[in-house]
Amino acid sequence: MSATEPECGLDVAVAVMGGKWKPLILYHLRSGPKRFGDLRRLVDGISEKVLIQQLRELAATGVLHRHDHKEVPPRVDYSLTAFGETLVRALLPLCAWGTQHRSRLTAIVSQ
């Protein structure tokens, strides 16, 4: 490892999936392909504009695949790539931690 390369790869992971919405999008895609409207409903509180932006960024990094079925009316769905599945597997322990500590953290954040 070079002297300038960080020992921990969290900087890279956060650059790919950082922010409020990307981990939630990835979580919902773990169970299979989803259409845009499905993701819009599943990711509570996200605006259409932000969802579009986040999906484009995740596709650009190779984490998800955008499949345009080239139909009329337009039908597009999103799915995880094999690379994206590795990221979701890394996020699942964080999901379990949040679930385990939800009531404690909700009480703190509500103050």
DSSP file (Angstrom, degrees, kcal/mol; ACC not computed):
  #  RESIDUE AA STRUCTURE BP1 BP2  ACC     N-H-->O    O-->H-N    N-H-->O    O-->H-N    TCO  KAPPA ALPHA  PHI   PSI    X-CA   Y-CA   Z-CA
    1    1 A M              0   0    0      0, 0.0     6,-0.1     0, 0.0     2,-0.1   0.000 360.0 360.0 360.0 137.1    0.0    0.0    0.0
    2    2 A S        -     0   0    0      1,-0.1     3,-0.5     4,-0.1     0, 0.0  -0.329 360.0-112.5 -77.0 163.5    1.3    3.4   -0.9
    3    3 A A  S    S+     0   0    0      1,-0.2    -1,-0.1    -2,-0.1     0, 0.0   0.774 117.3  48.0 -66.8 -26.1    1.8    6.1    1.7
    4    4 A T  S    S+     0   0    0      2,-0.1    -1,-0.2     0, 0.0    -2,-0.0   0.642  90.7  92.1 -90.7 -14.9   -1.0    8.2    0.2
    5    5 A E  S    S-     0   0    0     -3,-0.5     0, 0.0     1,-0.1     0, 0.0  -0.691  82.1-120.6 -83.6 124.2   -3.6    5.4   -0.1
    6    6 A P        -     0   0    0      0, 0.0    -4,-0.1     0, 0.0    -2,-0.1  -0.252   9.5-132.6 -61.6 149.4   -5.8    5.2    2.9
    7    7 A E  S    S+     0   0    0     -6,-0.1     2,-0.4     2,-0.0    -2,-0.0   0.848  92.5  57.2 -69.0 -34.5   -5.8    1.9    4.9
    8    8 A C  S >  S-     0   0    0      1,-0.1     3,-0.6     4,-0.0     4,-0.1  -0.821  71.7-149.0-103.9 137.3   -9.6    1.8    5.0
    9    9 A G  T >>  +     0   0    0     -2,-0.4     4,-2.2     1,-0.2     3,-0.6   0.226  67.6 109.9 -88.4  15.2  -11.7    1.8    1.8
   10   10 A L  H 3> S+     0   0    0      1,-0.2     4,-3.1     2,-0.2     5,-0.3   0.849  72.3  61.1 -59.4 -32.9  -14.6    3.7    3.4
   11   11 A D  H <> S+     0   0    0     -3,-0.6     4,-1.5     1,-0.2    -1,-0.2   0.902 108.3  43.0 -60.0 -40.3  -13.8    6.7    1.4
   12   12 A V  H <> S+     0   0    0     -3,-0.6     4,-1.6     2,-0.2    -2,-0.2   0.919 114.7  49.2 -71.1 -44.8  -14.4    4.8   -1.8
   13   13 A A  H  X S+     0   0    0     -4,-2.2     4,-2.7     1,-0.2     5,-0.2   0.916 112.5  47.6 -61.9 -43.7  -17.5    3.0   -0.5
   14   14 A V  H  X S+     0   0    0     -4,-3.1     4,-2.1     1,-0.2    -1,-0.2   0.855 107.4  57.0 -67.9 -33.9  -19.1    6.3    0.7
   15   15 A A  H  < S+     0   0    0     -4,-1.5    -1,-0.2    -5,-0.3    -2,-0.2   0.863 114.0  39.8 -63.4 -34.6  -18.3    8.0   -2.7
   16   16 A V  H  < S+     0   0    0     -4,-1.6    -2,-0.2    -3,-0.2    -1,-0.2   0.920 136.2  13.7 -80.8 -46.5  -20.3    5.2   -4.5
   17   17 A M  H  < S+     0   0    0     -4,-2.7    -3,-0.2    -5,-0.2    -2,-0.2   0.239  92.7 129.9-119.0  13.8  -23.2    4.8   -2.1
   18   18 A G     <  +     0   0    0     -4,-2.1     4,-0.3    -5,-0.2     3,-0.2  -0.163  39.1  56.6 -69.0 163.4  -23.0    7.8    0.1
   19   19 A G  S    S-     0   0    0      1,-0.1    -2,-0.0     2,-0.1    -4,-0.0  -0.421  94.2 -69.6 105.7 177.9  -25.9   10.1    0.9
   20   20 A K  S    S+     0   0    0     -2,-0.2     4,-0.3     1,-0.1    -1,-0.1   0.819 121.2  33.9 -76.9 -33.1  -29.3    9.7    2.3
   21   21 A W  S  > S+     0   0    0     -3,-0.2     4,-2.4     2,-0.1     3,-0.4   0.808  96.6  72.4-102.2 -33.3  -31.0    7.9   -0.6
   22   22 A K  H  > S+     0   0    0     -4,-0.3     4,-2.8     1,-0.2     5,-0.2   0.893  97.7  50.8 -58.6 -44.7  -28.6    5.5   -2.4
   23   23 A P  H  > S+     0   0    0      0, 0.0     4,-2.3     0, 0.0    -1,-0.2   0.893 112.2  48.6 -60.6 -35.8  -28.4    2.9    0.4
   24   24 A L  H  > S+     0   0    0     -3,-0.4     4,-2.0    -4,-0.3    -2,-0.2   0.895 110.9  49.8 -69.4 -39.5  -32.2    2.8    0.5
   25   25 A I  H  X S+     0   0    0     -4,-2.4     4,-1.5     2,-0.2    -1,-0.2   0.943 112.7  47.4 -61.2 -47.8  -32.4    2.4   -3.3
   26   26 A L  H  X S+     0   0    0     -4,-2.8     4,-0.8     1,-0.2    -2,-0.2   0.899 108.8  55.0 -61.5 -41.2  -29.9   -0.4   -3.2
   27   27 A Y  H >< S+     0   0    0     -4,-2.3     3,-0.8    -5,-0.2     4,-0.3   0.914 109.3  46.5 -58.3 -43.9  -31.7   -2.1   -0.3
   28   28 A H  H >< S+     0   0    0     -4,-2.0     3,-0.6     1,-0.2    -1,-0.2   0.755 108.9  55.1 -73.7 -23.5  -35.0   -2.1   -2.3
   29   29 A L  H >< S+     0   0    0     -4,-1.5     3,-1.7     1,-0.2    51,-0.5   0.600  84.9  85.5 -82.8 -10.2  -33.2   -3.4   -5.4
   30   30 A R  T << S+     0   0    0     -4,-0.8    -1,-0.2    -3,-0.8    -2,-0.2   0.795  86.2  54.3 -61.8 -27.6  -31.8   -6.4   -3.6
   31   31 A S  T <  S-     0   0    0     -3,-0.6    -1,-0.3    -4,-0.3    -2,-0.1   0.426 124.7 -73.0 -89.8   2.2  -34.9   -8.4   -4.1
   32   32 A G  S <  S-     0   0    0     -3,-1.7    -1,-0.3     2,-0.0    46,-0.1  -0.676  74.7 -23.9 132.9 174.5  -34.9   -8.0   -7.9
   33   33 A P        -     0   0    0      0, 0.0     2,-0.4     0, 0.0    46,-0.2  -0.171  55.3-167.7 -57.7 145.2  -35.5   -5.5  -10.7
   34   34 A K  E     -A   78   0A   0     44,-2.4    44,-3.0     4,-0.0     2,-0.1  -0.987  17.5-126.5-134.9 145.0  -37.8   -2.6  -10.0
   35   35 A R  E  >  -A   77   0A   0     -2,-0.4     4,-2.2    42,-0.2     3,-0.2  -0.472  35.4-104.4 -81.8 162.6  -39.4    0.0  -12.2
   36   36 A F  H  > S+     0   0    0     40,-0.8     4,-2.5     1,-0.2     5,-0.2   0.906 121.0  51.4 -54.8 -47.3  -39.0    3.7  -11.5
   37   37 A G  H  > S+     0   0    0      1,-0.2     4,-1.8     2,-0.2    -1,-0.2   0.858 107.7  53.2 -61.6 -36.7  -42.5    4.1  -10.1
   38   38 A D  H  > S+     0   0    0     -3,-0.2     4,-2.5     2,-0.2    -1,-0.2   0.938 110.8  46.2 -63.3 -46.2  -41.9    1.2   -7.8
   39   39 A L  H  X S+     0   0    0     -4,-2.2     4,-2.7     1,-0.2    -2,-0.2   0.888 107.9  57.4 -63.6 -38.6  -38.7    2.7   -6.4
   40   40 A R  H  < S+     0   0    0     -4,-2.5     6,-0.2    -5,-0.2    -1,-0.2   0.888 112.6  41.0 -59.1 -39.8  -40.5    6.1   -6.1
   41   41 A R  H  < S+     0   0    0     -4,-1.8    -2,-0.2    -5,-0.2    -1,-0.2   0.871 116.0  49.1 -75.4 -38.0  -43.1    4.5   -3.8
   42   42 A L  H  < S+     0   0    0     -4,-2.5     2,-1.4     1,-0.2    -2,-0.2   0.864 101.1  63.7 -72.5 -36.9  -40.6    2.3   -1.9
   43   43 A V  S >< S-     0   0    0     -4,-2.7     3,-1.6    -5,-0.2    -1,-0.2  -0.688  88.9-146.7 -92.2  87.5  -38.1    5.1   -1.1
   44   44 A D  T 3  S+     0   0    0     -2,-1.4     3,-0.1     1,-0.2    -3,-0.1  -0.307  73.2  12.8 -61.9 125.7  -40.4    7.2    1.1
   45   45 A G  T 3  S+     0   0    0      1,-0.3     2,-0.3    -5,-0.2    -1,-0.2   0.290  88.0 129.7  97.3  -9.5  -39.8   10.9    0.8
   46   46 A I    <   -     0   0    0     -3,-1.6    -1,-0.3    -6,-0.2     2,-0.2  -0.580  53.6-129.9 -81.3 140.0  -37.5   11.0   -2.2
   47   47 A S     >  -     0   0    0     -2,-0.3     4,-2.5     1,-0.1     5,-0.2  -0.491  19.6-116.2 -83.0 159.3  -38.4   13.4   -5.0
   48   48 A E  H  > S+     0   0    0      1,-0.2     4,-2.4     2,-0.2     5,-0.2   0.913 115.5  52.3 -59.8 -43.4  -38.6   12.3   -8.6
   49   49 A K  H  > S+     0   0    0      1,-0.2     4,-2.1     2,-0.2    -1,-0.2   0.920 111.6  45.0 -60.2 -46.2  -35.7   14.6   -9.6
   50   50 A V  H  > S+     0   0    0      2,-0.2     4,-2.9     1,-0.2     5,-0.2   0.892 111.1  53.4 -68.7 -39.3  -33.4   13.2   -6.9
   51   51 A L  H  X S+     0   0    0     -4,-2.5     4,-2.6     2,-0.2     5,-0.2   0.929 109.2  49.2 -60.9 -44.4  -34.4    9.6   -7.6
   52   52 A I  H  X S+     0   0    0     -4,-2.4     4,-2.2     1,-0.2    -1,-0.2   0.933 113.1  47.4 -58.2 -47.0  -33.5   10.1  -11.3
   53   53 A Q  H  X S+     0   0    0     -4,-2.1     4,-2.2     1,-0.2    -2,-0.2   0.919 112.9  47.6 -62.0 -45.8  -30.1   11.7  -10.3
   54   54 A Q  H  X S+     0   0    0     -4,-2.9     4,-2.5     1,-0.2    -1,-0.2   0.900 111.5  50.4 -65.5 -41.1  -29.3    8.9   -7.8
   55   55 A L  H  X S+     0   0    0     -4,-2.6     4,-2.2    -5,-0.2    -1,-0.2   0.901 110.3  50.5 -63.7 -40.6  -30.2    6.2  -10.3
   56   56 A R  H  X S+     0   0    0     -4,-2.2     4,-2.4    -5,-0.2    -2,-0.2   0.916 111.4  48.1 -62.4 -42.9  -28.0    7.8  -12.9
   57   57 A E  H  X S+     0   0    0     -4,-2.2     4,-1.5     2,-0.2    -2,-0.2   0.908 112.0  48.6 -65.4 -42.1  -25.0    8.0  -10.5
   58   58 A L  H  <>S+     0   0    0     -4,-2.5     5,-2.2     1,-0.2     6,-1.1   0.882 112.9  48.3 -66.1 -37.0  -25.4    4.4   -9.4
   59   59 A A  H ><5S+     0   0    0     -4,-2.2     3,-1.3     4,-0.2    -2,-0.2   0.895 107.6  55.8 -67.7 -39.3  -25.6    3.3  -13.0
   60   60 A A  H 3<5S+     0   0    0     -4,-2.4    -1,-0.2     1,-0.3    -2,-0.2   0.818 107.3  49.1 -63.4 -31.0  -22.5    5.3  -13.9
   61   61 A T  T 3<5S-     0   0    0     -4,-1.5    -1,-0.3    -5,-0.1    -2,-0.2   0.474 117.3-113.3 -87.8  -1.3  -20.5    3.6  -11.2
   62   62 A G  T < 5S+     0   0    0     -3,-1.3    22,-0.4    -4,-0.3    21,-0.3   0.648  84.5 118.9  82.5  14.9  -21.6    0.2  -12.4
   63   63 A V  S   <S+     0   0    0     -5,-2.2    18,-2.2    -6,-0.2     2,-0.3   0.824  77.9  21.7 -83.3 -33.7  -23.6   -0.7   -9.3
   64   64 A L  E    S-B   80   0A   0     -6,-1.1     2,-0.4    16,-0.3    16,-0.2  -0.924  71.0-132.1-133.8 162.7  -26.9   -1.0  -11.1
   65   65 A H  E     -B   79   0A   0     14,-3.5    14,-2.0    -2,-0.3     2,-0.6  -0.936  10.1-149.1-115.3 131.9  -28.2   -1.6  -14.6
   66   66 A R  E     -B   78   0A   0     -2,-0.4     2,-0.7    12,-0.2    12,-0.2  -0.900  15.1-164.2-100.0 117.4  -30.8    0.4  -16.4
   67   67 A H  E     -B   77   0A   0     10,-3.2    10,-2.2    -2,-0.6     2,-0.7  -0.898   4.7-164.8-109.6 111.5  -32.8   -1.7  -18.8
   68   68 A D  E     -B   76   0A   0     -2,-0.7     8,-0.2     8,-0.2    -2,-0.0  -0.847   6.2-160.9 -93.4 116.4  -34.8    0.1  -21.4
   69   69 A H        -     0   0    0      6,-2.7    -1,-0.1    -2,-0.7     7,-0.1   0.515  29.1-132.4 -77.3  -3.9  -37.3   -2.3  -22.9
   70   70 A K        +     0   0    0      5,-0.3     2,-0.3     1,-0.2     6,-0.1   0.920  57.5 138.7  51.6  52.0  -37.8    0.0  -25.9
   71   71 A E        -     0   0    0      4,-0.2     4,-0.2     2,-0.1    -1,-0.2  -0.794  56.1 -94.5-119.4 163.0  -41.5   -0.2  -25.7
   72   72 A V  S    S+     0   0    0     -2,-0.3     3,-0.0     2,-0.1     0, 0.0  -0.993 116.9  37.9-118.5 122.3  -44.4    2.2  -26.1
   73   73 A P  S    S-     0   0    0      0, 0.0    -2,-0.1     0, 0.0    -1,-0.1   0.590 120.1-102.7 -67.2 158.6  -45.4    3.3  -23.5
   74   74 A P        -     0   0    0      0, 0.0     2,-0.4     0, 0.0    -2,-0.1  -0.196  39.3-170.8 -57.0 138.3  -41.8    3.4  -22.2
   75   75 A R        +     0   0    0     -4,-0.2    -6,-2.7     2,-0.0     2,-0.4  -0.967  10.9 166.8-134.5 118.6  -40.8    0.7  -19.8
   76   76 A V  E     - B   0  68A   0     -2,-0.4   -40,-0.8    -8,-0.2     2,-0.3  -0.985   8.3-175.3-129.5 137.6  -37.5    0.9  -17.9
   77   77 A D  E     -AB  35  67A   0    -10,-2.2   -10,-3.2    -2,-0.4     2,-0.4  -0.937  14.0-140.9-132.1 163.1  -36.4   -1.1  -14.9
   78   78 A Y  E     +AB  34  66A   0    -44,-3.0   -44,-2.4    -2,-0.3     2,-0.3  -0.939  21.3 171.5-122.5 139.6  -33.4   -1.1  -12.7
   79   79 A S  E     - B   0  65A   0    -14,-2.0   -14,-3.5    -2,-0.4     2,-0.2  -0.966  35.6 -98.4-143.4 159.4  -31.5   -4.0  -11.3
   80   80 A L  E     - B   0  64A   0    -51,-0.5   -16,-0.3    -2,-0.3     2,-0.1  -0.528  31.6-137.5 -75.5 142.9  -28.3   -4.6   -9.4
   81   81 A T     >  -     0   0    0    -18,-2.2     4,-2.3    -2,-0.2     5,-0.2  -0.422  34.9 -99.1 -83.0 172.4  -25.2   -5.7  -11.2
   82   82 A A  H  > S+     0   0    0      1,-0.2     4,-1.3     2,-0.2    -1,-0.1   0.895 130.0  51.9 -59.1 -39.1  -23.0   -8.4   -9.7
   83   83 A F  H  > S+     0   0    0    -21,-0.3     4,-1.2     1,-0.2     3,-0.3   0.909 108.4  50.4 -62.0 -43.5  -20.8   -5.6   -8.5
   84   84 A G  H  > S+     0   0    0    -22,-0.4     4,-2.3   -21,-0.3    -2,-0.2   0.849 103.2  59.6 -64.5 -35.4  -23.8   -3.9   -6.9
   85   85 A E  H  X S+     0   0    0     -4,-2.3     4,-2.2     1,-0.2    -1,-0.2   0.857 101.2  54.8 -62.5 -34.0  -24.8   -7.1   -5.2
   86   86 A T  H  X S+     0   0    0     -4,-1.3     4,-1.3    -3,-0.3    -1,-0.2   0.883 108.4  49.1 -66.0 -36.2  -21.4   -7.1   -3.4
   87   87 A L  H  X S+     0   0    0     -4,-1.2     4,-1.5     2,-0.2    -2,-0.2   0.907 109.4  51.1 -68.4 -41.9  -22.2   -3.6   -2.1
   88   88 A V  H  X S+     0   0    0     -4,-2.3     4,-1.7     1,-0.2    -2,-0.2   0.906 106.8  54.3 -62.7 -41.1  -25.7   -4.6   -0.9
   89   89 A R  H  < S+     0   0    0     -4,-2.2    -1,-0.2     1,-0.2    -2,-0.2   0.864 108.5  50.0 -60.4 -34.1  -24.2   -7.5    1.0
   90   90 A A  H  < S+     0   0    0     -4,-1.3     4,-0.5     1,-0.2    -1,-0.2   0.809 110.5  50.5 -72.2 -29.6  -21.8   -5.1    2.7
   91   91 A L  H  X S+     0   0    0     -4,-1.5     4,-2.1    -3,-0.2     3,-0.5   0.745  90.6  78.3 -79.8 -24.3  -24.8   -2.8    3.6
   92   92 A L  H  X S+     0   0    0     -4,-1.7     4,-2.4     1,-0.2    -1,-0.2   0.860  90.4  52.5 -59.6 -39.7  -27.0   -5.5    5.1
   93   93 A P  H  > S+     0   0    0      0, 0.0     4,-2.2     0, 0.0    -1,-0.2   0.884 109.3  51.2 -62.6 -34.4  -25.1   -5.6    8.5
   94   94 A L  H  > S+     0   0    0     -3,-0.5     4,-2.4    -4,-0.5    -2,-0.2   0.884 108.5  52.0 -66.4 -38.1  -25.6   -1.9    8.7
   95   95 A C  H  X S+     0   0    0     -4,-2.1     4,-2.3     2,-0.2    -1,-0.2   0.929 109.8  48.6 -60.8 -46.2  -29.3   -2.4    8.1
   96   96 A A  H  X S+     0   0    0     -4,-2.4     4,-2.4     1,-0.2    -2,-0.2   0.892 110.2  51.9 -62.6 -40.1  -29.4   -5.0   10.9
   97   97 A W  H  X S+     0   0    0     -4,-2.2     4,-1.9     2,-0.2    -1,-0.2   0.928 110.3  48.4 -61.9 -45.9  -27.6   -2.6   13.2
   98   98 A G  H  < S+     0   0    0     -4,-2.4     4,-0.4     1,-0.2    -2,-0.2   0.890 111.8  49.3 -62.4 -40.5  -30.1    0.2   12.5
   99   99 A T  H >< S+     0   0    0     -4,-2.3     3,-0.8     1,-0.2     4,-0.3   0.917 110.9  50.3 -64.0 -43.4  -33.0   -2.1   13.0
  100  100 A Q  H 3< S+     0   0    0     -4,-2.4    -1,-0.2     1,-0.2    -2,-0.2   0.846 121.6  32.8 -63.4 -35.0  -31.6   -3.3   16.3
  101  101 A H  T 3X S+     0   0    0     -4,-1.9     4,-2.5    -5,-0.2     5,-0.3   0.215  83.6 113.6-109.6  14.0  -31.0    0.2   17.6
  102  102 A R  H <> S+     0   0    0     -3,-0.8     4,-2.8    -4,-0.4     5,-0.2   0.907  78.0  46.8 -54.7 -50.1  -33.9    2.0   15.9
  103  103 A S  H  > S+     0   0    0     -4,-0.3     4,-1.8     1,-0.2    -1,-0.2   0.898 113.9  48.2 -65.0 -40.2  -35.8    2.9   19.2
  104  104 A R  H  > S+     0   0    0      1,-0.2     4,-1.5     2,-0.2    -1,-0.2   0.937 116.4  42.2 -63.2 -46.8  -32.7    4.2   20.9
  105  105 A L  H  X S+     0   0    0     -4,-2.5     4,-2.7     1,-0.2     5,-0.2   0.843 110.5  56.2 -72.5 -33.6  -31.7    6.4   18.0
  106  106 A T  H  X S+     0   0    0     -4,-2.8     4,-2.0    -5,-0.3    -1,-0.2   0.908 107.0  50.8 -63.2 -40.6  -35.2    7.6   17.3
  107  107 A A  H  X S+     0   0    0     -4,-1.8     4,-0.5    -5,-0.2    -1,-0.2   0.889 112.9  45.8 -63.4 -39.8  -35.4    8.8   20.9
  108  108 A I  H >< S+     0   0    0     -4,-1.5     3,-0.9     1,-0.2    -2,-0.2   0.926 114.1  46.7 -69.0 -46.1  -32.1   10.7   20.5
  109  109 A V  H 3< S+     0   0    0     -4,-2.7    -2,-0.2     1,-0.2    -1,-0.2   0.813 106.8  59.8 -67.9 -30.7  -32.9   12.2   17.1
  110  110 A S  H 3<        0   0    0     -4,-2.0    -1,-0.2     1,-0.2    -2,-0.2   0.655 360.0 360.0 -72.3 -16.3  -36.4   13.3   18.3
  111  111 A Q    <<        0   0    0     -3,-0.9    -1,-0.2    -4,-0.5    -2,-0.1   0.503 360.0 360.0 -70.5 360.0  -35.0   15.5   21.1
